[in-house]
């Protein structure tokens, strides 16, 4: 079975055709429970997200800030497995028909097996993977299997990336490019800053792939700011914060993330 890279590309192209940025939401699998995480993914889609990234919880993250680390810890203590990540992708996609990716560090895939992971993700209806710590120069085997199974390979670029490095990264990637708005870890910020705009400009000069900005966006005003120059706006910690604040009240958490997605969906259409 082939994965849904085409659905991802078509979704991002449709947003561009509407004269807006795409809204991409991130939520970890298994948080607050496996079933609760599936419902949260559906809720952000209901609110207006175009794409969802399902995080594979990891005990030693390098990109995730304290909010997502807390959620990951809850998921890991709950016994979340890769099979639960695949189930989250499958059910979120089946319920909505929208593209769902997995965001994961490399070690879990390496231990699980590249062929097994890509085959199962494609079978679940996944659109691809975001791989923040896989060096492009070491990614050939992964990309071979991902291409075979119709999955996007999304790499992360940072403000520190030189232009030649950006060209290497974007040439190897597919689906879209994840532009980290600043040097640091995930989390909400008061301002996204000019670094992000410069990074997007430099990245777009190397590729036809959509360039989507993550790290720091938490409200409709920031989403509108980023939407002026980026093809997509990625929001994670703000959603996770709401689920954490619900403190076990799943209905309240779902209502919160659905409402935030609706506000952000308005923001990415403003481009103020």
C-alpha positions in Angstrom: 0.0 0.0 0.0 1.3 3.4 -0.9 1.5 6.3 1.6 -0.2 9.7 1.2 2.6 12.0 0.1 0.4 13.1 -2.8 -2.4 14.0 -0.4 0.1 16.1 1.6 1.3 17.9 -1.5 -2.2 18.5 -2.8 -3.3 19.9 0.6 -0.5 22.4 0.8 -1.0 23.4 -2.9 -4.7 23.9 -2.2 -4.0 26.2 0.7 -1.6 28.2 -1.5 -4.2 28.4 -4.2 -6.6 29.9 -1.7 -4.0 32.6 -1.0 -3.2 31.4 2.5 -0.8 29.4 4.6 -1.6 25.9 5.7 -2.1 25.2 9.4 -0.1 22.2 10.6 -0.8 21.0 14.2 1.5 18.8 16.3 0.4 16.4 19.0 2.2 13.5 20.6 0.8 10.0 20.4 -0.3 8.4 23.6 -1.1 11.7 25.3 -3.0 11.9 27.6 -3.7 8.3 26.6 -3.6 6.6 23.2 -7.4 7.0 22.8 -7.2 10.6 24.0 -4.4 11.4 21.6 -6.4 10.1 18.7 -9.4 12.2 19.7 -7.1 15.3 20.1 -5.8 14.8 16.5 -9.4 14.6 15.3 -10.3 17.7 17.3 -7.6 19.9 15.7 -8.7 18.7 12.3 -12.3 19.6 13.2 -11.1 23.0 14.3 -9.4 23.7 11.0 -6.0 22.2 10.8 -4.9 21.1 7.3 -2.2 18.7 8.4 -1.4 16.9 11.7 2.0 15.8 12.9 1.8 12.9 15.3 4.8 12.9 17.6 6.5 9.6 18.5 7.4 10.1 22.2 11.1 9.9 23.0 12.9 9.9 26.3 15.9 12.0 25.1 14.5 14.7 22.8 16.8 17.4 21.2 14.2 19.7 19.7 11.3 19.5 22.2 10.9 22.0 25.0 9.5 21.3 28.5 5.8 21.3 27.5 6.2 18.6 24.9 8.7 16.7 27.1 6.1 16.6 29.8 3.5 15.2 27.5 6.0 12.7 26.1 6.8 11.5 29.6 3.2 11.0 30.4 2.8 8.9 27.1 5.9 6.9 27.8 4.9 6.2 31.4 1.6 5.1 29.9 3.4 2.5 27.9 3.0 4.0 24.4 4.4 1.9 21.6 5.2 2.4 17.9 2.1 0.4 17.2 0.1 3.0 19.1 1.7 5.7 16.9 0.6 3.9 13.8 -2.9 3.4 15.2 -3.1 7.2 15.9 -2.1 7.9 12.3 -4.5 5.4 10.9 -7.6 6.5 12.9 -6.9 10.3 12.5 -6.5 9.9 8.8 -9.5 7.5 8.4 -11.8 9.8 10.3 -10.9 13.0 8.4 -9.3 12.0 5.0 -6.6 14.5 5.8 -2.8 14.1 5.8 -1.1 12.8 8.9 2.7 12.6 9.4 4.9 11.2 12.1 7.5 13.4 13.7 10.2 11.2 15.3 13.9 11.1 16.2 15.9 8.6 14.3 16.8 6.1 17.0 13.3 4.5 17.3 13.1 3.9 13.6 16.6 2.5 13.5 15.7 0.0 16.3 12.4 -0.9 14.7 13.7 -1.3 11.2 13.4 1.1 8.3 11.5 -1.2 6.0 9.1 -2.3 8.7 8.5 1.3 9.9 7.9 2.7 6.4 5.7 -0.2 5.3 3.5 0.1 8.4 3.2 3.9 8.2 2.1 3.7 4.5 -0.4 1.0 5.4 -1.8 3.2 8.2 -2.4 6.0 5.6 0.5 8.1 6.7 1.8 10.9 4.5 5.4 10.8 5.7 7.9 11.6 8.4 9.6 14.6 9.9 13.1 13.6 11.0 14.8 16.4 12.9 18.0 14.6 13.8 18.7 12.5 10.7 21.6 14.0 8.8 20.9 14.4 5.1 24.2 12.8 4.2 23.1 9.6 6.1 19.5 9.5 4.9 19.8 7.6 1.6 18.5 4.3 2.9 15.6 5.9 4.6 14.7 7.9 1.5 14.8 4.9 -0.7 12.3 3.1 1.5 10.2 6.2 2.0 10.0 6.8 -1.7 9.1 3.1 -2.3 6.2 3.5 0.1 4.9 6.9 -1.1 6.0 8.8 2.1 7.4 12.3 2.4 10.8 12.9 4.0 10.6 16.3 5.8 13.9 17.7 7.0 14.4 20.6 9.4 16.4 23.7 8.6 17.6 26.3 11.1 18.6 30.0 11.1 22.2 28.8 11.4 22.0 26.8 8.2 24.3 28.2 5.5 22.9 28.6 2.0 24.9 25.7 0.5 23.6 23.5 3.4 20.0 24.6 2.8 20.4 23.6 -0.9 21.6 20.1 0.1 18.8 19.6 2.6 16.0 20.8 0.3 17.3 18.7 -2.6 17.0 15.6 -0.5 13.6 16.4 1.1 10.1 15.9 -0.1 6.6 17.1 1.0 7.7 20.3 2.6 10.6 21.9 4.5 10.3 22.4 8.2 11.9 25.8 9.0 12.8 26.2 12.7 12.1 29.8 13.5 14.9 30.2 16.0 17.8 28.4 17.5 16.4 26.5 20.5 13.7 24.0 21.4 9.9 24.0 20.9 7.7 26.2 23.0 5.5 29.3 22.8 7.2 32.6 22.4 6.2 36.3 22.7 7.5 36.9 19.1 8.5 34.7 16.2 11.0 37.3 15.0 12.8 38.3 11.8 15.1 35.2 11.8 12.2 33.1 10.6 11.4 35.4 7.6 15.1 35.4 6.6 15.3 31.7 6.8 12.2 31.1 4.8 13.4 33.5 2.1 16.8 31.8 1.9 15.2 28.3 1.9 12.6 29.2 -0.8 15.5 30.3 -3.0 16.8 26.7 -3.1 13.5 24.8 -3.7 10.0 24.6 -5.0 8.9 22.7 -1.9 6.6 24.5 0.5 8.5 26.0 3.5 6.6 25.8 6.8 7.6 27.5 10.0 7.5 26.0 13.5 8.8 26.8 17.0 7.1 29.7 18.8 3.7 30.2 17.2 0.9 30.0 19.7 -1.9 32.4 18.8 -3.8 33.8 15.8 -1.8 37.0 15.7 1.5 35.1 15.4 0.0 32.8 12.9 -1.0 35.7 10.7 2.5 37.2 11.1 4.2 34.0 9.9 1.6 33.4 7.2 2.8 36.6 5.4 6.0 34.8 4.4 5.6 31.1 5.0 3.7 28.4 3.1 2.6 26.8 6.4 2.4 27.6 10.1 3.3 24.7 12.5 1.9 24.8 16.1 2.6 22.2 18.7 3.3 23.4 22.3 0.2 25.6 22.4 -2.0 22.6 21.8 -0.2 20.4 24.2 -0.4 23.2 26.9 -4.2 23.1 26.6 -4.3 19.4 27.0 -2.0 19.5 30.0 -4.1 22.3 31.6 -7.2 20.2 31.3 -5.6 18.0 33.9 -7.4 14.8 33.0 -10.6 16.3 31.8 -10.5 15.0 28.2 -13.6 16.8 27.1 -12.2 20.1 28.2 -8.9 19.5 26.6 -10.5 18.5 23.3 -12.7 21.6 23.4 -9.6 23.7 24.0 -7.5 22.4 21.1 -10.5 22.5 18.8 -11.1 26.2 19.7 -7.4 27.1 19.3 -7.2 25.4 15.9 -10.2 27.5 14.8 -8.5 30.7 16.0 -5.3 29.7 14.2 -7.2 28.8 11.0 -8.5 32.3 11.0 -5.0 33.7 11.6 -3.4 31.8 8.7 -6.0 33.4 6.4 -5.4 36.9 7.6 -1.7 37.3 6.5 -1.8 40.7 8.3 
